[in-house]
């Protein structure tokens, strides 16, 4: 997976917003497993924060 660093013009608030969105994204992905909506590592969850799209990787467990 390739990641792109945040643009220099994005300040600390934007980074905190992205961090909070990522934490919520992971929690949602974990919940889909515990609630039986997906099996194992199938499925993705994504969220958009401004011009940035965060997506859980395929084939990686979100537990633990």
ChimeraX attribute file (.defattr): number of C-alpha atoms within 10 A of each C-alpha:
attribute: neighborCount
match mode: 1-to-1
recipient: residues
	/A:1	3
	/A:2	4
	/A:3	5
	/A:4	6
	/A:5	6
	/A:6	12
	/A:7	7
	/A:8	6
	/A:9	7
	/A:10	9
	/A:11	10
	/A:12	9
	/A:13	9
	/A:14	14
	/A:15	12
	/A:16	11
	/A:17	13
	/A:18	20
	/A:19	12
	/A:20	11
	/A:21	17
	/A:22	20
	/A:23	12
	/A:24	13
	/A:25	19
	/A:26	17
	/A:27	13
	/A:28	15
	/A:29	22
	/A:30	18
	/A:31	15
	/A:32	18
	/A:33	18
	/A:34	13
	/A:35	9
	/A:36	9
	/A:37	12
	/A:38	15
	/A:39	11
	/A:40	15
	/A:41	16
	/A:42	13
	/A:43	15
	/A:44	14
	/A:45	15
	/A:46	15
	/A:47	15
	/A:48	12
	/A:49	12
	/A:50	9
	/A:51	5
	/A:52	11
	/A:53	11
	/A:54	14
	/A:55	14
	/A:56	17
	/A:57	15
	/A:58	11
	/A:59	11
	/A:60	10
	/A:61	14
	/A:62	17
	/A:63	13
	/A:64	4
